[in-house]
Amino acid sequence: MRAVVVTGGATGIGYAVARRLVRAGDRVVITGRRESLLKEAADRIGATPVAFDAADPDAIADALPHLPERVDVLVNNAGGNTDFDRPTAAAGELASVAANWRANLDANLLSAVLVTTALTARFSGNARVVTIGSIAARQGAGAYGAAKAAVEAWTATLAGELGPRGITANVVAPGLILDTEFFRDRMTPEGVERRVAATRNGRAGTTEDVAATVAFLASPDAGHLTGQVIHVNGGAYLGR
């Protein structure tokens, strides 16, 4: 039985990934900041909840005793566009601009870097690291897109560092996924239509689409795939 850690596992993509891996017979730990929500999700799918902020070094250190001593799969899913939760900086307010950019970098890049670094010594031989990126890394979306682009660059470095141990590191880059909290209920029907029109297969993605790809990258069959960005966005990243 493999030991799996999924950050941001209480909702959306992280929840779908954790549920799929539990059903495959893995022992799954899900993490997140919202303890009650995390526990409810864990109870539903048969996972173990460990609550902490993945962007907080001290919180990660405090959580380490509660995380598996051997980690076979790490899924860095924690993150999201923090611009949806913060006021827009006014023109010339450099301190606000800096704070908004740092929030996105913390949530999307540093969370993955810190948790991975904390668990590196616990990775088994042939372990798998999968980080959730975004189509925004190619198409742009301000600080959020820049943070996800940085995730791709970091993963390329990570693949080289962990490769001698037989460990792979890859990115899964979703496009429009409707059944998540990502857009904070701000997505309009027109926005959905525009994004669907940009795909090659004429539909939005689902959390299960992403979970299936993550499950493959986490499997023994994906041992020669590393340093890759796998687009799960219906080809929308190709543009029109």
C-alpha positions as CSV (number, residue, x, y, z in Angstrom):
1,M,0.0,0.0,0.0
2,R,1.4,3.4,-1.0
3,A,1.5,6.4,1.2
4,V,0.2,9.5,-0.5
5,V,0.1,13.2,0.6
6,V,-2.3,15.6,-1.2
7,T,-2.1,19.2,-0.3
8,G,-5.3,21.2,-0.6
9,G,-7.3,18.0,-0.5
10,A,-10.6,19.1,1.0
11,T,-12.2,20.4,-2.2
12,G,-12.1,20.6,-5.9
13,I,-9.2,19.0,-7.8
14,G,-7.3,17.9,-4.6
15,Y,-10.4,16.2,-3.3
16,A,-11.0,14.3,-6.6
17,V,-7.3,13.2,-6.7
18,A,-7.4,12.0,-3.1
19,R,-10.7,10.1,-3.6
20,R,-9.4,8.4,-6.7
21,L,-6.2,7.3,-5.0
22,V,-8.1,6.1,-1.9
23,R,-10.3,4.0,-4.2
24,A,-7.1,2.6,-5.8
25,G,-6.0,1.2,-2.5
26,D,-3.6,3.9,-1.4
27,R,-3.3,5.3,2.1
28,V,-3.9,9.0,1.6
29,V,-3.3,12.0,3.8
30,I,-5.1,15.2,2.8
31,T,-3.9,18.6,4.0
32,G,-5.4,22.1,4.1
33,R,-6.0,25.2,6.2
34,R,-9.7,24.7,7.0
35,E,-9.7,22.0,9.6
36,S,-13.4,21.3,9.8
37,L,-13.8,21.1,6.1
38,L,-10.7,18.9,5.8
39,K,-12.0,16.5,8.4
40,E,-15.4,16.2,6.7
41,A,-13.8,15.5,3.3
42,A,-11.4,12.9,4.9
43,D,-14.3,11.2,6.6
44,R,-16.3,10.9,3.3
45,I,-13.5,9.3,1.3
46,G,-11.5,7.4,4.0
47,A,-8.4,9.6,4.1
48,T,-6.5,11.1,7.0
49,P,-6.7,14.8,7.6
50,V,-3.7,16.9,8.7
51,A,-4.5,20.6,8.9
52,F,-1.8,23.2,8.2
53,D,-0.9,26.1,5.9
54,A,1.3,24.8,3.1
55,A,2.9,28.2,2.6
56,D,3.9,28.6,6.3
57,P,7.3,27.0,7.1
58,D,6.6,26.8,10.8
59,A,3.2,25.2,10.3
60,I,4.8,22.6,8.0
61,A,7.5,21.8,10.5
62,D,4.8,21.4,13.2
63,A,2.8,19.0,11.0
64,L,5.7,16.8,10.0
65,P,5.2,14.3,12.9
66,H,1.7,13.7,11.6
67,L,2.7,13.1,8.0
68,P,3.8,9.6,6.7
69,E,7.4,8.6,7.5
70,R,7.6,7.2,4.0
71,V,6.0,9.1,1.1
72,D,5.4,7.3,-2.2
73,V,3.3,10.1,-3.9
74,L,3.1,13.8,-3.2
75,V,0.5,15.8,-5.0
76,N,1.1,19.6,-4.6
77,N,-2.4,20.9,-5.2
78,A,-2.7,23.7,-2.7
79,G,-3.0,27.1,-4.3
80,G,-5.4,29.2,-6.3
81,N,-5.6,32.8,-7.6
82,T,-5.4,34.9,-4.5
83,D,-6.3,38.0,-6.5
84,F,-9.9,36.9,-6.1
85,D,-9.6,37.3,-2.3
86,R,-7.6,40.6,-2.2
87,P,-8.4,44.2,-3.1
88,T,-7.1,45.4,-6.4
89,A,-4.1,47.6,-5.9
90,A,-4.6,51.2,-7.1
91,A,-2.2,52.7,-9.6
92,G,1.0,53.6,-8.0
93,E,0.4,51.7,-4.8
94,L,3.6,49.6,-5.0
95,A,3.3,48.1,-1.5
96,S,-0.2,46.7,-2.4
97,V,1.1,45.4,-5.7
98,A,4.0,43.7,-3.9
99,A,1.6,42.2,-1.3
100,N,-0.7,40.9,-4.0
101,W,2.1,39.3,-6.0
102,R,3.7,37.7,-2.9
103,A,0.3,36.3,-1.9
104,N,0.1,34.4,-5.3
105,L,3.7,33.3,-5.1
106,D,3.3,32.0,-1.6
107,A,0.0,30.2,-2.3
108,N,1.1,28.5,-5.6
109,L,4.9,28.3,-5.7
110,L,6.2,28.4,-2.2
111,S,3.6,26.0,-0.9
112,A,4.8,23.4,-3.4
113,V,8.5,24.1,-2.8
114,L,8.2,24.0,1.0
115,V,6.1,20.9,1.3
116,T,8.3,19.0,-1.2
117,T,11.5,20.1,0.5
118,A,10.2,19.1,3.9
119,L,9.3,15.6,2.6
120,T,12.2,15.0,0.2
121,A,14.1,12.9,2.8
122,R,11.0,10.7,3.2
123,F,10.5,9.9,-0.5
124,S,10.8,6.3,-1.3
125,G,12.7,5.0,-4.3
126,N,10.6,5.6,-7.4
127,A,8.4,8.1,-5.6
128,R,6.2,10.5,-7.6
129,V,5.8,14.3,-7.2
130,V,2.9,15.8,-9.2
131,T,2.2,19.5,-8.9
132,I,-1.0,21.2,-10.2
133,G,-0.1,24.0,-12.5
134,S,-2.4,26.0,-14.8
135,I,-3.1,27.0,-18.4
136,A,-2.4,30.5,-17.0
137,A,1.3,29.7,-17.0
138,R,1.2,29.9,-20.9
139,Q,-1.6,32.3,-21.4
140,G,-1.0,34.8,-18.6
141,A,-3.1,35.9,-15.7
142,G,-1.0,38.4,-13.8
143,A,0.6,37.2,-10.6
144,Y,-1.2,33.9,-10.6
145,G,0.0,33.0,-14.1
146,A,3.5,34.1,-13.2
147,A,3.4,31.9,-10.1
148,K,2.3,28.9,-12.1
149,A,5.0,29.5,-14.7
150,A,7.5,29.5,-11.9
151,V,6.1,26.1,-10.8
152,E,7.0,24.7,-14.3
153,A,10.5,26.0,-14.0
154,W,11.0,24.7,-10.5
155,T,9.6,21.3,-11.5
156,A,12.3,21.1,-14.3
157,T,14.9,21.6,-11.7
158,L,13.3,19.2,-9.2
159,A,13.2,16.5,-11.9
160,G,17.0,16.7,-12.2
161,E,17.6,16.7,-8.5
162,L,15.3,13.7,-7.7
163,G,15.9,11.7,-10.9
164,P,19.0,9.9,-9.7
165,R,16.8,8.4,-6.9
166,G,14.3,7.1,-9.5
167,I,11.8,9.8,-8.5
168,T,9.8,11.7,-11.1
169,A,8.4,15.3,-10.9
170,N,5.7,16.5,-13.3
171,V,3.1,19.3,-13.6
172,V,-0.5,18.9,-14.6
173,A,-1.9,22.1,-16.2
174,P,-5.7,22.3,-16.1
175,G,-7.8,24.8,-18.0
176,L,-11.4,25.6,-17.2
177,I,-12.6,23.2,-14.4
178,L,-16.1,24.2,-13.3
179,D,-16.7,22.0,-10.2
180,T,-14.2,23.8,-7.9
181,E,-14.0,26.9,-5.7
182,F,-11.4,28.5,-8.0
183,F,-13.6,31.3,-9.4
184,R,-15.3,32.1,-6.1
185,D,-18.7,32.1,-8.0
186,R,-17.5,34.9,-10.2
187,M,-17.5,33.0,-13.5
188,T,-20.2,34.2,-15.9
189,P,-21.9,32.1,-18.5
190,E,-20.2,34.3,-21.1
191,G,-16.8,33.5,-19.5
192,V,-17.6,29.8,-19.6
193,E,-18.7,30.0,-23.2
194,R,-15.5,31.8,-24.3
195,R,-13.2,29.3,-22.5
196,V,-15.1,26.3,-23.9
197,A,-14.9,27.8,-27.4
198,A,-11.1,27.9,-27.0
199,T,-10.9,24.1,-26.5
200,R,-10.5,21.6,-29.3
201,N,-13.1,19.2,-27.9
202,G,-15.8,21.7,-27.1
203,R,-16.2,21.2,-23.3
204,A,-15.1,22.3,-19.9
205,G,-12.8,20.0,-17.9
206,T,-13.8,18.1,-14.8
207,T,-12.0,17.4,-11.6
208,E,-12.0,13.7,-12.6
209,D,-10.2,14.6,-15.9
210,V,-7.4,16.0,-13.8
211,A,-7.5,13.2,-11.2
212,A,-7.1,10.6,-13.8
213,T,-4.0,12.3,-15.2
214,V,-2.5,12.7,-11.8
215,A,-3.2,9.0,-11.0
216,F,-1.3,8.0,-14.2
217,L,1.7,10.2,-13.4
218,A,1.7,8.7,-9.9
219,S,1.7,5.2,-11.2
220,P,4.6,2.8,-12.0
221,D,3.7,3.0,-15.7
222,A,4.9,6.7,-15.7
223,G,8.4,6.0,-14.6
224,H,10.0,7.6,-17.7
225,L,7.9,10.7,-17.6
226,T,9.6,13.5,-15.7
227,G,10.1,17.2,-15.9
228,Q,6.9,17.4,-18.1
229,V,3.9,19.7,-18.2
230,I,0.8,17.7,-19.1
231,H,-2.0,19.9,-20.3
232,V,-5.5,18.8,-19.3
233,N,-7.4,21.7,-20.9
234,G,-8.9,20.3,-24.1
235,G,-6.1,21.8,-26.2
236,A,-7.0,25.4,-25.1
237,Y,-3.4,26.2,-24.3
238,L,-2.7,26.0,-28.1
239,G,-4.7,29.2,-28.6
240,R,-6.7,30.0,-31.7
